[in-house]
Structures are given as structure tokens and as C-alpha cells.
């Protein structure tokens, strides 16, 4: 886990995850406030497989971390369905 210092409040989302999606896996970057040091954030990066169970586990992990926003990057075409 990497510790980052934040010197200003620029309106960024406090708890965020970014996922770079590939065919067989995804690279996840999680950034959340430090547990004990105000004004600091921690960042963790890891790879997840693109299996249903692993993706469900990732969702649970992000919910438990209180993630407010998830962004993704992928070279493929993804369509958001209404109600999803």
C-alpha cells in the first residue's frame, strides 16, 4: 500500500476506485483516506481475474471500503443498460 499526501481540498472524491479492464483480468487502483493521518490517502493497486466470482468479490470489497465512485477504462465497447 502506498501512502499519498494531499495538501488541498479540490473537490475530489474521497473514496474512489479505478479499473483498467482487459479480456482476462482487470487492474484495480483503490484510493481512500488514511485511517489515522488526516490529509493523507492510501493507494493500493492489484490485479483481479475476470471471473464472475472474482468480480463479485471485488464489488463486495469496494462496498466495504466505502467507495463512492468507480471509473473504468477499456478498449472494448461497453453499453450501460437502463436499470443496471
N, C-alpha and C positions, 0 to 999 in steps of 0.2 A: 504494500500500500504506500502510495506517495502522498506526502503532506504538502499542501499549497497554501500560500499566504494571500489573503485578499485585503487590499488596502482601501477599498472604496465600495460603496453600495451603488451599483449601476443598474439595479432592477433585474439582475439575473435571477433565474430560478434556483432556489436553494438546493433542491434535491432533484437531480437530473441523471438520466442515463442516455447514452448514445450507442446505437448498434449498427455496425457495418455488416450487412448481410451478404453472405456468399452462398453458393449452392449447397455445400455440405456442412457449413458452420457459420458462426457469427462471432465477431469481435465486439465485446461489450466494454464500455467505459462508464463507470459509475462515479459521480461526484456528489458528495454530501458534506454538510458542515462537520467539523471536528467535534468529537464528543466532549472535550474538556477545554479546548482553547478557542475562545471567541475570535472571530475574524479569520480563522483558518478553515481550510477544507481538506478533505482527504479524497484521493482518487485511486480507484482500483480498476485494472484492465485485465480481462480474461477472455478465453475462447469458450464458446458453447457449441455443441453439436446441433444440427438442425433436425432433431427428432422431436416428436410430439411431447414425450415425457420431459425432455430437457428444456423445451420451450415453456412448458407449464411450470416447471421448477424455477426457471428464470423469472417468470411473471410473479410467482409467489415471493421470490427473494426481493424483487423490486418493490412489491407492495409492503413487505416487512420493513424495508429501508425507508418507507415513506416517500418514494419517488413521485414527484409531481408531474413530470413530463418525460416522455421517451421520444427520442428522434431517431430516424433511421436513414441509412444511405445504402443504396443497392443499385446495381447496374441493370437489373431486370425491371419489368413493368408490374406494378402493384396497383390494384384498384380497390378503393375503400367502398364497401357495400353499406347501404343505408341500414341503420340499426345495429351496425357492428361496433 
